[in-house]
Amino acid sequence: MLTISLRCSGYGWSVCRHEAALFSQLPLQQAIELARVVARDEHRRSRQPIRVEMAGARSQVVLACFAATDADQRLPST
């Protein structure tokens, strides 16, 4: 599962994929909205499960989840 994460710095929030920041220096609301758009677009292209998360006080907080459906996981018939 691919994870798009939100990370906070002294300059605002970053939208990250793996360790790379895709967008940075954003207010929290804008970062959440942008991360969801990025995740939705990636899910539409790849059909792979993707989630958006950010660090909470005790664990990761999942903000969005785009899961593959059963139809997406079936192999084409031959």
C-alpha positions as MATLAB code, in Angstrom:
seq = 'MLTISLRCSGYGWSVCRHEAALFSQLPLQQAIELARVVARDEHRRSRQPIRVEMAGARSQVVLACFAATDADQRLPST';
ca = [
       0.000    0.000    0.000;
       1.294    3.408   -0.960;
       1.090    6.078    1.725;
       0.904    9.823    1.193;
       1.898   11.474    4.456;
       1.604   14.946    5.945;
       4.595   16.236    7.859;
       4.927   19.403    9.876;
       7.957   21.689    9.911;
       8.609   25.182   11.157;
       7.481   26.499    7.780;
       4.144   24.687    7.494;
       2.970   21.279    6.309;
       4.424   19.096    3.570;
       2.698   16.469    1.431;
       5.139   13.567    1.050;
       5.392   10.327   -0.890;
       7.944    8.021    0.673;
      10.607   10.460    1.892;
      10.162   13.019   -0.904;
       8.141   16.183   -0.312;
       5.774   16.748   -3.229;
       4.495   20.075   -1.854;
       5.684   22.072    1.132;
       5.067   25.169    3.234;
       1.289   24.721    3.208;
      -1.353   25.495    5.829;
      -2.799   22.298    7.335;
      -6.204   22.449    5.602;
      -4.629   22.997    2.187;
      -2.123   20.172    2.797;
      -4.933   17.737    3.722;
      -6.975   18.645    0.654;
      -3.986   18.407   -1.676;
      -2.854   15.070   -0.193;
      -6.331   13.614   -0.787;
      -6.326   14.831   -4.401;
      -2.865   13.343   -5.005;
      -3.907   10.023   -3.439;
      -7.179    9.857   -5.394;
      -5.422   10.591   -8.694;
      -2.707    8.021   -8.011;
      -5.347    5.430   -7.084;
      -7.266    6.087  -10.309;
      -4.098    5.612  -12.345;
      -2.596    2.620  -10.558;
      -5.721    0.958   -9.051;
      -3.527    0.200   -6.017;
      -4.619    0.860   -2.428;
      -3.422    4.239   -1.169;
      -3.936    6.087    2.074;
      -3.283    9.554    3.433;
      -1.990    9.809    6.985;
      -0.377   12.149    9.448;
       1.290   11.636   12.801;
      -1.033   11.759   15.790;
      -0.188   11.908   19.484;
       0.054    8.102   19.822;
      -0.257    6.696   16.313;
      -0.811    7.575   12.684;
      -4.146    9.217   11.854;
      -5.612    7.987    8.577;
      -7.236   10.911    6.744;
      -8.273    9.046    3.581;
      -8.079    5.546    2.176;
      -8.551    4.491   -1.430;
      -8.781    0.705   -1.580;
      -8.815   -1.591   -4.571;
     -12.192   -3.173   -5.221;
     -12.708   -6.884   -5.816;
     -13.249   -6.202   -9.519;
      -9.885   -4.397   -9.689;
      -8.078   -7.355   -8.119;
      -9.436  -10.058  -10.431;
      -7.261  -11.305  -13.211;
      -8.587  -10.900  -16.743;
     -10.118  -14.059  -18.158;
      -8.251  -15.833  -20.942;
];
